[in-house]
Amino acid sequence: MDQVENSTQIEGFEFIPEDVVIDPFSCDLNLVVDKECLLAYPLSNDAFCSMWAGCRSTYGINSGRVAFEVHANYCEANNLPKDDLEPYSIRLGWSLNHSPLQLGESPFSFGFSNNAKKCCDKLFENYGDAFEKGDSIAAYLDFETEKNHVLISFGKNGLDLGTAFKINVKDIRDYSRKNFDEENFIFFPHVLSKNVVFEMNFGQRVSLIGDEPFAP
């Protein structure tokens, strides 16, 4: 907490502008974010139990190799629709700063769902293993391993699930230039949840699945 005392603290929250945390000012309105901005949950009472809620982090990435981690549990939800086959759902992954908060449902928005599906631009494909409450899931972003490409992969409880997406950097730049008049691009950690409370680790805490943080 010494760092907070020596820098400008965000009003109402226990983090400072330099921290990589959940951005409480750019998330869906039905998402409740805790004071540390590392834990969040969507409203799940009454009709809210049918709504998704998304968020991104305060900072994004455009180089290097990075990861973040999510630990999920179920919310207490009432009035769940009887025809909802997946009332507890969560996706995690990476998206561009201009992407909608519905992760995996727009171009260059990449998600991994608890039902063992990867998704981008509303295309859902089988990938990895299903996960449920109590599991810890990691999302990896790699700008270094393969020239002119970005690699996205995921892990479950310490097990690498392999490459989910291989994206050509030129394609991302062309899309950013055409749609946002921007040459450069930034990927942000992103989570989308329905009736699932989730805790995020951007390196502030010891890994939830081991004794060491994922990265410096």
N, C-alpha and C positions, 0 to 999 in steps of 0.2 A: 504493500500500500504506500511505500515511500514515494514511488513514482507518481502516484495520483496526487499526493500532497505537493509535489514540486512542479506540476503541470496543470493545464486547464482541464478540469473534469467536465464531462458532458452532463448537463443538468438532468437530474432524475435517474441517472445511470452511474454505475461504478466502473467506468472505463474512461480512458483518455483518447484524444484524437489519433494517436499513433498506434493504438491497439488494433489487431486483426480480430474482430469479433462479429457476431451477427449485427447487421445494420438495422437498428430499430426504426429508422426513419424511411426506409424504402421497402419494407415488407408489407404483406397484405394486412388490412385493418383487422381481420379476425384472428391474427396471430398475436399471442401474448408472449413478450420477451422479458426474461428476468433482468435484474439490475446489472448483473455481470455481463449480460448479453452473450452468454454461452449456452443457455438453456431456453427452449421455447416450446409452446404448444398451441395448437389451434383451438378456438372455442368449439366445444362439442355438445353443448346443451341444445335441446330442441332441434330446430331446422339447421343449426350450424353443423350438426353431425354429418351432413351430406356435403359440406363445403371443404374444398382444399384451401391451404394457406401456404404461401411461399415466402422465401427470404433469401437474400444474398449476404455476403460478408462486406465489411467496410472497405476492404482492399482487394484488388485483383492481381493477376499474375500475367506476365508476358515473356518470361524467360526462366531458365533453370528447370529444376525438378522439385516438385512440391507435393504435399499431401495434406488432407485434413481427415478427421475421424468423426463418426456419428455413432452414438449409443442411443437406442430407441426403446420406448416402452409405450404401453397403451394408455390413452386417456380414459377417464370415466365418462362414457357417453350414454345418454338416454334417448329413447325414441328412435333407435336405429331402424332404418327401413328394412323390412323383411326381405325385399328383393335385392338388397345390396349384397353381392357375393363377396365383396372385399371391403368391409366397413372400416378396417384399420389398414391404412396404406401410407407408404412413405417412399419418396424418391430422393436420391442425392446425386450430385454431379457438378457440372460446370456449364456456365452460360456466359455469353457476351453481356457487356454492361447495358446494352439497349434491349436485351431479350425480355419478353414478358415473364412474369413470375410463374407461369405454368411450365415448369421444367420439362424439357423433352418434347414440347409441342410446337416448336418454331425452329427455323434453320439455325444451326450451330448452337443449339441448346441440347446438352447431352446428359441423360439421366440413367440411373440404375434403380429399379424398383424392387420392393420386397417380394414380389411374385416372380422373381428371376427373369425379368425382362429388361433389356436395355432399350432406350428410346431416343429418337431425335426426329424433329419435324413431324411428329405424330406417327412415326413408324416404330412399332414395337416388335422386338425380336428376342428369341430365347437367348439367355446369357447367364453364365454363372450358376449360383445356387440361391434358392429362396432364403430369406432371413426373417426373423421374427423378434419379438421383444426379448431383450437381454443380449442380443448379438451386437457386436461392434463392427461397423463397416467403415472401410477406408476408401477414399477417392484419390487417385493419383493423376497428376498432370506432368507430362514430360516433353520439354522442348529440345532436349539435348541428344537423345539416343539415336534418332533418325533424322538426317538432314532434310530440311524443308518440310517437315511434318511434325504435327503434335500428336502425341499418343495419350490416350485416356484409358485407365484401367481401374479396377476395384479389387478390394480384398475383404474377406469375411473372417473375423476372429483370427487374424494373422495369416490366413491362407490366401495367396495370390490367385485371383480368378482369371488372369490373363488379360490381354489387350481387348478392350471393348470397342474402341474407335481409333482409327488412324485418319487424321485430317490433313489435307494438303494446305500449307500456309498460304499459297497463292489463292486458293479458293476462298479462304476466310477474308483475305485482304480485298479481293474483288467484291465480295458480298458487302463488306463494310464501306467500301468506296461507293458502290452503287446505291446503297440504302441509307447511309448516314454521312456520306461525304467525308469519310475518315479513312486514312491509309493504315493506321495502326489499329490494333485490337487488344483487348484485355479479357481474359477469362476470370470469372468470379466463382468461388465456391457457392453452391446453391442447394437448397433443400426445399422440398414440397411435401406437405404432410396433410393427412386426413385422419383425425382422431388418434394421432400418435404424438407423444411428447418426446423431444429429442434433445440430447446434450451434444454440443460440438466441441472439438479439441483442435485448435489451430497451432498447437505447440506450447500453449501456456501450462498444460498439465501433463503429468506422466501418462503415457498411453494407457487407454482402458483395457488393452489386450496384452500388455507386457510391461516390462520394467523400464523401458526407454521411450522417449518421445520419438515420433516418426522421423523428424528432421530438425536440424538446428533452427 
